[in-house]
Amino acid sequence: MGRFKSVRQAQRFLASHDQINTIFRPRRYRLFTASYRHSRSDAFDLWHDYVLEMTA
C-alpha cells in the first residue's frame, strides 16, 4: 500500500493510473517500430490536449 492513507485511496489512484498507463505504454511486442513511435506520439498529443483543457 506504500504511503497511502487507506486502501480506498490506493485503489482510486491505481484505477486512474492504470488507464493512463494503458495510453502511454502500448504493447510494443505487437507493433513495428514506426507504429510504436506513432502510437506514443499520439498519446502525448492526447495528453497535451487534455492538460490544456483542464487548465483552461
C-alpha positions, 0 to 999 in steps of 0.5 A: 500500500506504500504511503497511502492513507487507506486502501480506498485511496490506493485503489482510486489512484491505481484505477486512474493510473492504470488507464493512463498507463494503458495510453502511454505504454502500448504493447510494443511486442505487437507493433513495428517500430514506426507504429510504436513511435506513432502510437506514443506520439499520439498519446502525448498529443492526447495528453497535451490536449487534455492538460490544456483543457483542464487548465483552461 
